[in-house]
Amino acid sequence: MNKLVIANILHRPLRSLISVLAVAIEVIMILSIVGIFMGMLNDQKQRTNGIGADLMVRPSNASAFNGISGAPMPIKDEEAIRRLPHVAVVSPVITQFNTSASDFGVIYGIDFESFNALKPFEFLAGGRFQGPDDVIVDDVFAGKTHHVGDTITVSSRPFRISGIVEAGKGGRKLVPIATLGEMIASPGKCSIFYIKADNPANDEAIIDEIHSTPGLADFPVQSMEEWLSQMTPEKIPGFNLSLRVVTGIAVIIGFLVIFQSMYTAVLERTREIGILKSMGASKPAIVGVVQRETAVLAVAGILLGIAGTYGVRILLLHLFPTQHFEITGQWLAQAAIIAFAGSMLGALYPAWMAARKDPIQALAYE
């Protein structure tokens, strides 16, 4: 029977190849959307946590994602926060999300002195801003193509690279806060205040003090630990919905192609099925032949899909080197199970149809 399964697959190579590609596309779709979303999410978590702050103050109704809220808070509120007991450092920051292909990502506008006081930069080359049109970039963005003194474009404006720092502290591109404020027509304002406490044990006390301060009572204040706990797929609006939609579309594609492939195969092999049944093959044996053929195609498609996903990852990292594409063992297993189960379900009806064929009619089939 196993030899028969392999022979059937090789007898129609084009149809078998299309079936394998359908399963592979199913796997690639699932793993790619998960890889992109989880890569962006975990990369932001790591770099935001690397800023060195204990608390963050955001404007009312702001998104938990940095860069989505604009810059509505007056920078002058920094003075009121700095005067509170247990506050060691306050740093106003503008985070601006840029969607252009050549400049994709979150741009940080910072006050260098206070931002560096949260956790000192690790400069690999160059140093701090020397003027309003200077930019600090991390080593991931710089790669092998950008050096100190080079000019790059940030939000359609030329900037000179004044320093290259070790990645993991906020944005990949950081410019003076006053400059970015002017660029987005929000001078004197910021998106977020990062706060470093004199002792992390005093975080709750600082939160209570901020909420008791006139003018700051409505601003949400979160500890970094609390913010990190919210950066999960379950708590991000639309993440699981998007994943379910893509997974559903991928499963439908795989199901229909496998169904059509095996249905056609059963019709073409009507006489062969009649011979098998006349020789005493049972209905479960006939179903087993169809299902085993499907299983071989599904496994081949899954392996090709996993390899193709790594190819997509290499391509995206080449086109967008600053973006993370995360592939985990858990999602490799989940995508494989989903694709395999969908394929086997797609072959159920053709297998049942093959098992029900009358051997006399099947032998007479032309």
N, C-alpha and C positions, 0 to 999 in steps of 0.2 A: 504493500500500500504506500509506503514512503517513497519508493521509486516511482510509483504512479503519480504521486503528488508533485515531485520534482519534474517529471516528464511533462505534466500538464502545464506547469509554470513556464517551462522552456519552450513549449510548443507555440505559445502566443507571447513572444517576448515584449512586443510593444504594449499590449494590454497589461501585462504584468508590470512593466515599467511605469505605466500611468498610475496603476494602483499603488505602487511603492511611493511614487512622487506625491500622490494625494495624502498618504499617511505622513510623509516627511513634511509637507507643507503644514499639516495640522500641528505637528510637534513644533515646528519653527515658529508658527504664529503664537502658540501658547508661551513658549520659552522666551521669545523676543519681547513680548509686552511685559512679562514678569521681570525679565532681565533689565529692561530700560527703567521701569517704574521703581523696582527695588534698588537698582543702582543709584538712581537720582536721590531716592529717599535716604538710603544709608550713607551716601556721600555727604548729603547736607547735614545729617545727624553728626557725623564724625567731625566735619569742619566747624559746625556751630559749637559743638562741645569743646573743640580745641581753642576757642577764643579765650577761655580762661575765666569766664564770668560765673557767678553763683546765681544771679537773678537776672531776669529781663522784664522790662516794662514796655508794654505795647499800647497803642491807642485803642480806644473802645471799638468793638466789632472788627478787629483786625484778624486776618487769617493767621493760623499758626505757622504757615510757611513764610519764611523770610523773603522779602521782596515783593509780596503781593499787596501790602497795605498802603503803599505810597509813603509820603512823609508829612503827616499832619500835626506832629507834636512840636511845640516850640522848643528849640535847643536851650533857651534860657531857663527851662524847668530843671535843667541839670543842677543849677545852683541850689535850688530848694532840696533836691535829693541828696546832694553832697553834704548839706548841713545836718542831715539826720544822724543820730547815733548809730554806731556799728557799720556805717558805710565807709569803705576805704577808697574805692574808685568808682567813678561814674563816667561812662563813655557813650556819647550820642553817636548813632550810626544811621546812615541812609542805606537802605537796601533796594536796589532797582533791578527788576527782572527784565532782561533783554532777550527777545525772541528771534532776532535776526540770525541767519545761519552762520555768518562769519563772526558773530559776537554773542553767541548764545550763552546764557548763564546769568548769575546774580552778580551785579557790580556793587561793591561796597564803597560808600563815602565815609571816611573816618577822620576823627581828630587824632593825629598820630600819637601825641603825648599820652592821652588817656587810654587809647586803644592798646598801645604798647605796654601800658602799666598793668592792664588786666593779665597779660602774659606776654613777655618779651618776644619779639620776632626773632627768628633764627635766620639771619641774612647769609645767603650763600655768595652773593655778589652785590656791590653797590651799597646803598643805604637809604635813609629816610627821604621824604619829599624835599626837594630844593626849591620848588616853585608850584604855582597853582595848576600847571599843566603837566605835572609829574604823575607817574603811576607806579605802584609796587605790584609785581606779579609773582605768583608762586612758581616753583620749579616744574610743576606739571604743565602749566600753560607755556612757560618759557621753552621747555624741551631743549632741542638742539638748534632751534631756529631763531630764538630771541635772546638778546644780550643787553646788558646795561648800556644805555645811551641810544638804543634803537627807538624808533618812533612806531607806535601802534595806534590803531583807531579804536576808540571806546565810545560807543553811542554816537558815531559819525563825527567825533572830534579827535584830533591828533593829540597823543600824549607821549612824553618821553619816559622810558623805563629808567627809574632812579635806583631801583633795587630788585633783587630776586630773592625770595624767601622760601623757606621750607614749607611745603604744602601742609594744610591741616589747621589753619587759623583763619576762619571766615572765608571771604571770597577769594577767587583766583586772581581778580583784578581789584586793586584798592586805590582810590583817588582821594584827594582832599575833600572833606565834607562840604566845604563852602563851594567848591567847584561843581560837585555833583548837584548840590542844591540849586545853583543857578541853571544848570543844564535841564533840570526837570521843573523849573519855575517854582521851586519851594525854598527860597533863601531863608536861612535862619530856622529851618525846621529839620526834623529827623523822623526816621521810621521806628526807632527802637532805642531804649537806653539799656546798656549792659552794666550791671552792678557787681562789684566784688566786695564781699563782706569782710570785716576784720576777722571774723571767725564764721565758718559755715554753720555753726550751731545757732547763729543769730539770724538766720534767714527769715524765720517766721516773725521775729521782732521787727525786722526791716519792712516786711510786707505790711504788718499792722501799722507801722509809722507812716508809710506812704499812703495807705488808705485813710489815714487820719489827717493828712496834709491837705489844706484847701487847694483846689485846682487839680489835684492828682487823685482824688478819691475814686473817680470812675475809670482810671487806667488799670487794665488787668496786669497783675504782677505774678510771674511764675518763677519757680526755681528751675534751674537747668534740668534737674532730675525729673520734675513733673513734665517739662516740655518734651524731653526725650521719650517719656512713657506714652505721649500722645502721637509720636511719629511711628505709627504702625498702620498696616493696610486696613485693619478693622476700623480705625478711627479717622481715616482720611476719606472725605466725601468723594464718592465716585470711583474709588480704586477697585473695590471688589465688584462693583457693577460693571466697570469696563472689562475687568478680567473675565467675568461670567459671559459677557456678550461675545468677546473674542473667542473664548473657549467654546461657546455654543456654535458660533459660525464655523470654527475649525472642525468640530465634531460632525456637523452636518455635511461639510465638504467630504471628509473622510468616509462617513457613512454612505453617502450617495454614490461615490465613486466605487467603493468596495461592493455595494449592492449591485450596481450596474455591471461591474466586472464579473462577479460570481453568477449573476443571473444569466448573463450572456454565455458564460462558460458552461452552465448547466444545460442550456438549450443546445449548444454545440456538441455536447457529449451525451445527448439522449441515448444514442445507440450504445455507447460505452457503458452507460449506467444500466441499460437493459442487459448487457452481457454480464456485468457484475452481479445483478440480481438473479439472473438465470443460473449462475454458478453458486448461488446460495448466500450471497452477501445480504446481510440484514439491513433494516432501515437505519439503525445506529451506525453501522459500518459506512453506509453511503453518506450520512451526515458527517461522520468523522473525516472522510476524504475531503469534503468541501471545506470543513472547518480547519483542517490541518493545512490545506493550501492557503486559506486566508491567514492563518497564524504565521506562516512563513513570510507572506507578503507584508504583514503588519510588522513583524520583527525587523525585516529589511528596511521598511519605511521609517521605523523608529530610530534605527541606527543611523540612517541617512539624515533624518531630521536633526538628531543631536549633533552630527558632524556639520550639518548646514547651519545650525545655530551658532556654533563656534566660528564659522565663516562669516556670518552676519556680524558677530561681535568684533572680529578683526577688522571688517570693513568700516563699521561705525566708529571704532576707536581710531582708525586712520583718518576718517572724515571729521570726527569730533573728538580729538584726543583728550579734552578736559572732561568728557562725560563718562560715567561709569556704567558698565553693563555687567550685571551680576548674575551668574549662573550657579545655582546651588544644587547639591545632591538631592534635596527634598523635592525641588521642582522638576528635576530630571526624572525622578521616579514617578511623580504625579502625572507629568505629561505623557510618559510612556504608558502608564496604566490607562489614562483616558483614551489615548489613541488606540491601544490594543482592544479595550472594551468596545469602543465604537466600531472598530473593524469587525470584530466577532459578531456584534449585533447586526451589522449590515449584511453579513453572510447567512444569518439565521433563516430567512425566508427562502433564498435560493437552495439552501441545504435541505430544508423541509420539503420543498417542491421536488427536489431530486429524489428524496426518499420515498415519495408518494407515487412515483411513476410506475405504471404497469409494465412489467417486463415484456409481455407480448407486444404491446403497442410500441415500446421503446425499441425492440429488435426490428420492428417493421418500419421504424422512422427513417426517412430518406434525408 
